[in-house]
Amino acid sequence: MLVQRRALAAAIRAHSSRTYATAPSGPTVFAQDNGQPTSSITVLVKAGSRFEPEGHAGIAHVLKHFSFKSSKERSALRTVREAELYGGILSATLTREYLALTADFLRGDEGFFLPLLASSVVSPKFVNHELHELVWPSVMTETANAIVSGEYTALELAHALAFRSGLGHALLNPPHAHAPSIEAVRDYASKAFTTSNVVIVGTGLTQEKLETLASHHFPLSSGTSLTSPATKYYGGSTVSPSLHPTLFVGYGIAGAPSAGLSTLAAHLAVKPHLPWSDGLSPLSSLPKSVSTESVLIPYSDATLFGVLISAKDSAGLRQGGEAVVKALKEAASGGLSQELAGRAKARAKFAAASLEEGKAGVLAKGAAQLEGKAWTNLVDQVEKLDVKALGKFTTDLMKTKPTVVALGDINTLPHADEIGL
Amino acid sequence: MPLGGPLGISFGKQIIANRTLYRWVKPVAAWYADLCGYRKMGLRYDDLLIEENPTVEKALTRLNAKESYDRVWRHRVAMHQSVLHKDLPKAQWLKPQDDVRYLTPLIEEVEAEARERRELDTLEVTRKK
């Protein structure tokens, strides 16, 4: 009788332990394996400058430089040396929306690199002297290097004009700022490094393998998701003194990525796909001293589109700006030839397809999964666009307020109304 | 640099680990520290560590602003008393419980970092089979 009861109790125990054993809930995981010889794991954290709390401008940039510093498991030096021994590359990238900690390594080394990435996110120490000895100097150097570039400054101002708060936040730490307190960094990190803000993206790894590893090594608290108000497009015009004459002419739209904008960006892109040719873009006929570059920056709920023009002087900028506006007006009137529209569409489709193929595409899919949205490929949407639809899209776009940023000699810089907007 | 690094040679850890030994040595240690007389000038033990070496210099940069200020203040007061050839009035002597080792942990941290660097520099790597 007693023996029986014991056996029954043991059976119940065994059964119940199975029933109640729950796998630790980890963050979202997304992996794609194309059979390549190297793997890469990216911990994508929703902690870009967009989510910076009020009064803490630049804290996302500081957090970026705190990646791979001391954690409970290993010191900053050991992290780097061990990664070198495995032949891996560690990198941190900051965008306005995401902080990406990436490890690229040889296939099979994920058992080392995933815990290493995890230690930077799950158990970072945030030591005060590391902030002052390692992090802050590199933050300041990066800012100082960035602000001398006209392109960077123009895009920063363009974001601020186009989206104001949220996406308008400066990407990097402002050059005049003091170092934040270590408590502020710790506070921002504790809000950002939670399950609802983190997605682990792998390439060259199977989904099951990454899921198993991630559930072991990422015991993050669930926390609340970092939020920023939905983006709205404002637009505006500004001039600023600079040693590098640069003009940005563009528009932004709130909402999902648009086929029209990517086609327009492809239409205005001057970089030829064939060597030694000038390309067929309407901006290709500009003199060599005026260089232009079309810009298309997609975000989760907005897109910034435009053309960056750099020239020797304000006259060059004016010439470039007028050419851009003329090209946009031509597209708006539906006056594009079938051939040119076809070229722009082909180029936009190629850009979308090659983005999806690479690591950037896998990251974008992972980010979409974190946002709870379906990843949409623009190729089909661009395909459906014809000259008339593109004309209508451009007309509607040009009815909104443009974003114009001019850098250079204040006395002579062209303003929005002077280039035909 | 003194023998055994900036902190010198110490059997403190071993003595503390042994309860009997600790009971015997503690009163002598307390008496000796008091006899040294630095507390009568308002100084702490860690103010007397030789700082002219890279390890302690690094550790000093890691003090927080208040501790750094207080250290300089204690040195100034002590120097002034030294010029006067007088100890502070008894009410202002440093109490034994205030004689905190505020710099020692930082020095140990810097030493550990150097040790780790040395270890990694002279590492022999064998790939796991």
Contacts between the chains, C-beta under 8 A, distances in Angstrom:
chain1	res1	chain2	res2	distance
A	75	B	113	7.1
A	75	B	116	6.2
A	77	B	113	7.4
A	77	B	116	6.3
A	77	B	117	6.1
A	77	B	120	6.6
A	78	B	116	6.6
A	78	B	120	6.8
A	81	B	120	4.7
A	81	B	123	7.8
A	85	B	125	5.9
A	128	B	62	7.5
A	128	B	64	7.4
A	129	B	61	7.5
A	129	B	62	4.3
A	133	B	61	8.0
